[in-house]
Amino acid sequence: MDLETLIVAVFCLVDDFVRDLCHDRRLRQRGPTPVLADSEVLTVEIVGEFLGLDTDRGLHAYFRRHYGHLFPRLRQVHRTTFARQAANLWVVKHALWRRLAAMAGHDPAVTLVDSMPVPVCRFARAHRCRSLRDLSAFGHDPVAHQTYYGLRLHLRIAWPGVITAAVLAPANEADLAVAPQLLAGLAGWALGDKGYWSPVTRVELAADGLHLIAPPRGKDDASRGNACLSKARRHKAAPRDPCPRC
């Protein structure tokens, strides 16, 4: 499937969903009708995410330049207007996500939990940043090995890769603190990294039928034993000093 066919297919799916969601009612109870249809805005965002375009400027410029024949009214809309319309559709996006998650085949008994940083501004502007000030905080990004200011997105992914739950939390809130909310009502198996290791939480979730599998934070007895064994092997293989008499 070429990209243009994908855009048309996504638009048809999104447009049918928006029509079903409205039930012959206006999506907006007041205000003028936007120049660009909501289905077009959602299609641009979905396909743009698929292409790796994660900024409003990049989305607007790319589709305006390369696919203006599919979205002719996009050339009449300023970038900031496009961004505001996209932001105001967050309720529709959430409903669309829930609909697609229900339609996609997945096994809720086998899940994976993880989190990722969501910076709201550059680190140098953190003390002057007003975006999401009530929710943002300073946190550590273990992948980039740096401190950032913003939020942390916690995801629950069911086999074979369907996102079934998402929680936005301050950057300084640990993965383990969000785990009960992220895994509520589940039964089966959940796999996480060492940030989700807790014998107490594991016992509490096991009482509800969910087995949380996560590696321990520190070195267990087996790893310490392997380290001692490796040290002994290196000591045995090291060449000895020659005898002074020889």
VEXLO-23968 format. One record per residue (C-alpha): residue in one letter; x, y, z. Coordinates in Angstrom, 3 decimals, padded with zeros to 6 digits, always signed. Layout:
<recs>
rec type=A&u=X&v=Y&w=Z
...
</recs>
This chain:
<recs>
rec type=M&u=+000.000&v=+000.000&w=+000.000
rec type=D&u=+001.428&v=+003.364&w=-001.024
rec type=L&u=+001.273&v=+006.370&w=+001.287
rec type=E&u=-001.524&v=+008.152&w=-000.563
rec type=T&u=-003.739&v=+005.064&w=-000.353
rec type=L&u=-002.957&v=+004.831&w=+003.363
rec type=I&u=-004.012&v=+008.452&w=+003.888
rec type=V&u=-007.327&v=+007.852&w=+002.109
rec type=A&u=-007.964&v=+004.660&w=+004.099
rec type=V&u=-007.220&v=+006.356&w=+007.423
rec type=F&u=-009.439&v=+009.310&w=+006.513
rec type=C&u=-012.380&v=+007.023&w=+005.676
rec type=L&u=-011.982&v=+005.150&w=+008.956
rec type=V&u=-011.703&v=+008.330&w=+011.020
rec type=D&u=-014.546&v=+010.107&w=+009.234
rec type=D&u=-016.920&v=+007.169&w=+009.792
rec type=F&u=-015.967&v=+007.106&w=+013.467
rec type=V&u=-016.560&v=+010.840&w=+013.925
rec type=R&u=-019.978&v=+010.525&w=+012.294
rec type=D&u=-020.911&v=+007.630&w=+014.602
rec type=L&u=-019.655&v=+009.560&w=+017.610
rec type=C&u=-021.747&v=+012.628&w=+016.829
rec type=H&u=-025.002&v=+010.746&w=+016.052
rec type=D&u=-026.214&v=+013.461&w=+013.656
rec type=R&u=-025.319&v=+016.160&w=+016.205
rec type=R&u=-022.734&v=+018.895&w=+016.002
rec type=L&u=-019.401&v=+018.058&w=+017.527
rec type=R&u=-019.149&v=+021.671&w=+018.696
rec type=Q&u=-022.080&v=+023.166&w=+020.551
rec type=R&u=-021.006&v=+026.723&w=+019.808
rec type=G&u=-018.614&v=+028.707&w=+017.667
rec type=P&u=-018.085&v=+028.751&w=+013.907
rec type=T&u=-017.448&v=+025.633&w=+011.867
rec type=P&u=-013.690&v=+025.220&w=+011.297
rec type=V&u=-012.297&v=+025.570&w=+007.799
rec type=L&u=-010.491&v=+022.240&w=+008.032
rec type=A&u=-012.682&v=+019.254&w=+008.870
rec type=D&u=-011.964&v=+017.457&w=+012.136
rec type=S&u=-011.525&v=+014.193&w=+010.246
rec type=E&u=-008.815&v=+015.818&w=+008.151
rec type=V&u=-006.968&v=+017.087&w=+011.227
rec type=L&u=-007.077&v=+013.662&w=+012.871
rec type=T&u=-005.913&v=+011.969&w=+009.669
rec type=V&u=-002.944&v=+014.318&w=+009.375
rec type=E&u=-001.959&v=+013.607&w=+012.978
rec type=I&u=-002.315&v=+009.825&w=+012.695
rec type=V&u=-000.424&v=+009.484&w=+009.424
rec type=G&u=+002.126&v=+012.054&w=+010.571
rec type=E&u=+002.813&v=+010.001&w=+013.695
rec type=F&u=+003.289&v=+006.959&w=+011.465
rec type=L&u=+005.849&v=+008.937&w=+009.442
rec type=G&u=+007.669&v=+010.158&w=+012.549
rec type=L&u=+006.528&v=+013.797&w=+012.293
rec type=D&u=+006.111&v=+014.725&w=+015.959
rec type=T&u=+005.807&v=+018.532&w=+015.774
rec type=D&u=+002.932&v=+020.764&w=+014.690
rec type=R&u=+005.243&v=+022.705&w=+012.415
rec type=G&u=+006.476&v=+019.530&w=+010.724
rec type=L&u=+002.968&v=+018.115&w=+010.264
rec type=H&u=+001.536&v=+021.290&w=+008.806
rec type=A&u=+004.453&v=+021.916&w=+006.452
rec type=Y&u=+004.779&v=+018.320&w=+005.199
rec type=F&u=+001.135&v=+017.689&w=+004.320
rec type=R&u=+000.671&v=+021.179&w=+002.971
rec type=R&u=+003.633&v=+020.747&w=+000.640
rec type=H&u=+003.286&v=+017.105&w=-000.451
rec type=Y&u=-000.412&v=+016.280&w=-000.050
rec type=G&u=-002.153&v=+019.588&w=-000.529
rec type=H&u=-004.296&v=+017.995&w=-003.263
rec type=L&u=-005.808&v=+015.675&w=-000.627
rec type=F&u=-006.251&v=+018.463&w=+001.935
rec type=P&u=-006.892&v=+021.596&w=-000.164
rec type=R&u=-008.226&v=+023.617&w=+002.772
rec type=L&u=-005.050&v=+022.986&w=+004.730
rec type=R&u=-003.406&v=+025.732&w=+002.677
rec type=Q&u=-005.993&v=+028.184&w=+003.989
rec type=V&u=-005.317&v=+027.383&w=+007.660
rec type=H&u=-002.435&v=+028.842&w=+009.636
rec type=R&u=-000.225&v=+026.495&w=+011.596
rec type=T&u=-001.329&v=+027.850&w=+014.977
rec type=T&u=-004.998&v=+027.437&w=+014.043
rec type=F&u=-004.287&v=+023.857&w=+013.010
rec type=A&u=-002.513&v=+023.191&w=+016.320
rec type=R&u=-005.363&v=+024.632&w=+018.410
rec type=Q&u=-007.964&v=+022.595&w=+016.529
rec type=A&u=-005.904&v=+019.434&w=+016.990
rec type=A&u=-005.520&v=+020.098&w=+020.719
rec type=N&u=-009.256&v=+020.687&w=+021.178
rec type=L&u=-010.008&v=+017.246&w=+019.719
rec type=W&u=-008.446&v=+015.369&w=+022.638
rec type=V&u=-011.765&v=+013.841&w=+023.693
rec type=V&u=-012.353&v=+012.517&w=+020.179
rec type=K&u=-008.817&v=+011.117&w=+020.081
rec type=H&u=-009.343&v=+009.273&w=+023.350
rec type=A&u=-012.634&v=+007.792&w=+022.132
rec type=L&u=-011.030&v=+006.773&w=+018.830
rec type=W&u=-008.163&v=+005.107&w=+020.660
rec type=R&u=-010.576&v=+003.111&w=+022.840
rec type=R&u=-012.540&v=+002.053&w=+019.753
rec type=L&u=-009.428&v=+000.895&w=+017.902
rec type=A&u=-008.098&v=-000.926&w=+020.974
rec type=A&u=-011.384&v=-002.831&w=+021.236
rec type=M&u=-011.330&v=-003.688&w=+017.532
rec type=A&u=-007.704&v=-004.849&w=+017.499
rec type=G&u=-007.102&v=-008.435&w=+018.497
rec type=H&u=-005.010&v=-008.655&w=+021.659
rec type=D&u=-004.540&v=-010.794&w=+024.743
rec type=P&u=-005.108&v=-008.760&w=+027.939
rec type=A&u=-003.689&v=-011.590&w=+030.048
rec type=V&u=-000.160&v=-010.941&w=+028.723
rec type=T&u=+000.891&v=-007.311&w=+029.148
rec type=L&u=+004.011&v=-005.203&w=+029.244
rec type=V&u=+004.370&v=-002.017&w=+031.324
rec type=D&u=+006.912&v=+000.714&w=+030.782
rec type=S&u=+007.294&v=+004.493&w=+030.864
rec type=M&u=+008.950&v=+007.224&w=+028.832
rec type=P&u=+009.853&v=+010.877&w=+029.520
rec type=V&u=+007.681&v=+013.693&w=+028.146
rec type=P&u=+009.585&v=+016.996&w=+028.471
rec type=V&u=+007.418&v=+020.121&w=+028.322
rec type=C&u=+010.311&v=+022.493&w=+027.580
rec type=R&u=+014.074&v=+022.681&w=+027.374
rec type=F&u=+015.900&v=+022.162&w=+030.635
rec type=A&u=+017.327&v=+025.697&w=+030.615
rec type=R&u=+013.782&v=+027.150&w=+030.503
rec type=A&u=+012.348&v=+024.894&w=+033.204
rec type=H&u=+012.108&v=+027.568&w=+035.914
rec type=R&u=+010.327&v=+029.959&w=+033.514
rec type=C&u=+008.114&v=+027.392&w=+031.790
rec type=R&u=+004.357&v=+027.804&w=+032.287
rec type=S&u=+003.219&v=+024.757&w=+030.320
rec type=L&u=+001.485&v=+022.230&w=+032.602
rec type=R&u=+003.106&v=+023.842&w=+035.636
rec type=D&u=+000.686&v=+022.138&w=+038.064
rec type=L&u=+001.610&v=+018.673&w=+036.748
rec type=S&u=+005.249&v=+018.995&w=+035.697
rec type=A&u=+008.266&v=+018.206&w=+037.833
rec type=F&u=+011.973&v=+017.456&w=+037.526
rec type=G&u=+012.805&v=+013.845&w=+036.778
rec type=H&u=+015.638&v=+011.637&w=+035.570
rec type=D&u=+015.808&v=+010.028&w=+032.147
rec type=P&u=+017.791&v=+006.777&w=+032.597
rec type=V&u=+018.194&v=+006.275&w=+028.843
rec type=A&u=+019.651&v=+009.713&w=+028.092
rec type=H&u=+021.323&v=+009.879&w=+031.549
rec type=Q&u=+020.095&v=+013.413&w=+032.163
rec type=T&u=+017.573&v=+015.402&w=+034.191
rec type=Y&u=+014.538&v=+016.854&w=+032.436
rec type=Y&u=+011.444&v=+018.867&w=+033.331
rec type=G&u=+007.985&v=+017.623&w=+032.472
rec type=L&u=+005.887&v=+014.501&w=+032.736
rec type=R&u=+006.277&v=+010.768&w=+032.346
rec type=L&u=+003.993&v=+008.651&w=+030.173
rec type=H&u=+003.209&v=+005.208&w=+031.606
rec type=L&u=+001.872&v=+002.654&w=+029.124
rec type=R&u=+000.304&v=-000.778&w=+029.345
rec type=I&u=+000.761&v=-002.792&w=+026.169
rec type=A&u=-001.080&v=-006.049&w=+025.554
rec type=W&u=+000.177&v=-008.831&w=+023.330
rec type=P&u=+000.982&v=-008.483&w=+020.416
rec type=G&u=+001.546&v=-004.711&w=+020.841
rec type=V&u=-001.758&v=-002.925&w=+021.452
rec type=I&u=-001.707&v=+000.012&w=+023.881
rec type=T&u=-004.601&v=-000.631&w=+026.262
rec type=A&u=-003.941&v=+001.935&w=+029.019
rec type=A&u=-001.975&v=+005.153&w=+029.487
rec type=V&u=-001.306&v=+007.370&w=+032.503
rec type=L&u=+000.418&v=+010.762&w=+032.557
rec type=A&u=+002.215&v=+011.453&w=+035.836
rec type=P&u=+004.787&v=+013.985&w=+037.067
rec type=A&u=+008.359&v=+013.181&w=+036.087
rec type=N&u=+009.413&v=+012.600&w=+039.688
rec type=E&u=+006.761&v=+009.931&w=+040.312
rec type=A&u=+008.257&v=+006.442&w=+040.269
rec type=D&u=+007.061&v=+003.668&w=+037.990
rec type=L&u=+006.152&v=+001.555&w=+040.987
rec type=A&u=+003.829&v=+004.260&w=+042.352
rec type=V&u=+001.827&v=+004.308&w=+039.097
rec type=A&u=+001.771&v=+000.517&w=+038.656
rec type=P&u=-001.379&v=-000.162&w=+040.769
rec type=Q&u=-003.364&v=+002.357&w=+038.721
rec type=L&u=-001.939&v=+001.062&w=+035.438
rec type=L&u=-002.579&v=-002.604&w=+036.238
rec type=A&u=-005.925&v=-002.293&w=+038.034
rec type=G&u=-008.485&v=-004.966&w=+037.174
rec type=L&u=-006.072&v=-007.225&w=+035.293
rec type=A&u=-005.431&v=-010.939&w=+035.655
rec type=G&u=-002.629&v=-012.877&w=+034.040
rec type=W&u=+000.987&v=-011.855&w=+033.554
rec type=A&u=+002.633&v=-008.424&w=+033.490
rec type=L&u=+006.256&v=-007.854&w=+032.538
rec type=G&u=+008.207&v=-004.766&w=+033.619
rec type=D&u=+011.760&v=-003.569&w=+034.158
rec type=K&u=+013.532&v=-003.182&w=+037.509
rec type=G&u=+011.591&v=+000.005&w=+038.215
rec type=Y&u=+008.547&v=-002.183&w=+038.966
rec type=W&u=+010.327&v=-004.536&w=+041.362
rec type=S&u=+008.640&v=-004.713&w=+044.759
rec type=P&u=+007.863&v=-007.873&w=+046.740
rec type=V&u=+004.983&v=-006.090&w=+048.509
rec type=T&u=+003.341&v=-004.889&w=+045.287
rec type=R&u=+003.877&v=-008.287&w=+043.723
rec type=V&u=+002.020&v=-010.004&w=+046.571
rec type=E&u=-000.825&v=-007.466&w=+046.437
rec type=L&u=-001.305&v=-007.914&w=+042.680
rec type=A&u=-001.018&v=-011.692&w=+042.959
rec type=A&u=-004.004&v=-011.688&w=+045.320
rec type=D&u=-006.080&v=-010.304&w=+042.426
rec type=G&u=-004.733&v=-012.872&w=+039.966
rec type=L&u=-001.983&v=-010.802&w=+038.336
rec type=H&u=+001.622&v=-012.003&w=+038.390
rec type=L&u=+004.092&v=-009.141&w=+038.063
rec type=I&u=+007.472&v=-010.186&w=+036.667
rec type=A&u=+010.306&v=-007.705&w=+037.135
rec type=P&u=+014.050&v=-008.090&w=+037.769
rec type=P&u=+015.306&v=-007.070&w=+041.220
rec type=R&u=+016.896&v=-003.667&w=+041.676
rec type=G&u=+020.027&v=-004.888&w=+043.459
rec type=K&u=+022.264&v=-007.866&w=+042.896
rec type=D&u=+020.760&v=-011.075&w=+044.186
rec type=D&u=+022.672&v=-014.019&w=+045.617
rec type=A&u=+023.025&v=-015.709&w=+042.244
rec type=S&u=+024.574&v=-012.656&w=+040.599
rec type=R&u=+026.949&v=-012.191&w=+043.541
rec type=G&u=+027.911&v=-015.852&w=+043.256
rec type=N&u=+028.561&v=-015.530&w=+039.548
rec type=A&u=+030.680&v=-012.428&w=+040.177
rec type=C&u=+032.782&v=-014.286&w=+042.766
rec type=L&u=+033.169&v=-017.239&w=+040.418
rec type=S&u=+034.320&v=-014.962&w=+037.586
rec type=K&u=+036.804&v=-013.245&w=+039.891
rec type=A&u=+038.216&v=-016.610&w=+040.963
rec type=R&u=+038.583&v=-017.701&w=+037.348
rec type=R&u=+040.424&v=-014.496&w=+036.439
rec type=H&u=+042.735&v=-014.933&w=+039.436
rec type=K&u=+043.458&v=-018.522&w=+038.421
rec type=A&u=+044.146&v=-017.604&w=+034.806
rec type=A&u=+046.461&v=-014.674&w=+035.659
rec type=P&u=+050.174&v=-015.421&w=+035.093
rec type=R&u=+052.250&v=-015.754&w=+038.255
rec type=D&u=+055.488&v=-013.938&w=+038.996
rec type=P&u=+058.580&v=-016.030&w=+038.260
rec type=C&u=+060.510&v=-017.430&w=+041.187
rec type=P&u=+063.351&v=-015.122&w=+042.323
rec type=R&u=+065.724&v=-018.106&w=+042.420
rec type=C&u=+065.193&v=-018.971&w=+038.763
</recs>
